[in-house]
Amino acid sequence: MIYLVEDDPSIRKLVSYALKGAGYDVESFESGEEMTSKAGKAKPELYLLDIMLPGMSGLEILSEIRNDPSLRDIPVIMLTAKGTEYDKVLGLDSGADDYIAKPFGMMELLSRIKAVLRRSERQKQKDDITWGGISISSTSHTVRVNGVKAELTLKEFNLLFYLMENEGIVLDRDSILNTVWGYSFDGENRTVDVHIRHLREKLGDEGQRIETVKGVGYRFRGHDE
């Protein structure tokens, strides 16, 4: 089931028709308030959220989803007429899994949906990983540092998992953006660097395992020297 929140009736109808034609079950709503009143705490496979909505904005809905333990792992794609890099960064840094600007083609939207759902499914199927004092569990979606639970955002969790599963391998910023955020940016972007800094802080001394490879990207060092 996909939940679509879009206040433009023509776009809502078109997207719903395309998704149903591709074999997806869809429930569409014109506002976050309508979705909450009709769907309650039901859990879809994916949210499609327009940013500019009457009442609650798409970013406010996204924030509620990411702060709800029962919903926070459900992927979210933002739909918006805005196309600046700032808005892309804002949406993705707020926990969105992807971003698509209007006007968009239905084939592009379907391709993005399939990619996000595939990434979500792969994440669920991955094994738990432990390196040094850091243990990360995809099944319980928890991180423990020397036995103490660390409170990470969804993007920080996915970023750490990607680094740990590629222990010892240098990962450039583009590959991290494409894998963790599902999006690449043209030009200078500090999203990865900011998240790495926050991640190191939350991991304490174990955060030193995330090494900076100057001019390239980052590497997770699992083995103590």
Secondary structure, DSSP 8 states (H G I E B T S, - for coil): -EEEE-S-HHHHHHHHHHHHHTT--EEEESSHHHHHHHHTT---SEEEEESS-SSS-HHHHHHHHHT-TTTTTS-EEEEES---HHHHHHHHHTT-SEEEESS--HHHHHHHHHHHHHHHHHHHHS--EEETTEEEETTTTEEEETTEEE---HHHHHHHHHHHHTTT--EEHHHHIIIIIS---SS---HHHHHHHHHHHHHGGGGGGEEEETTTEEEE--S--
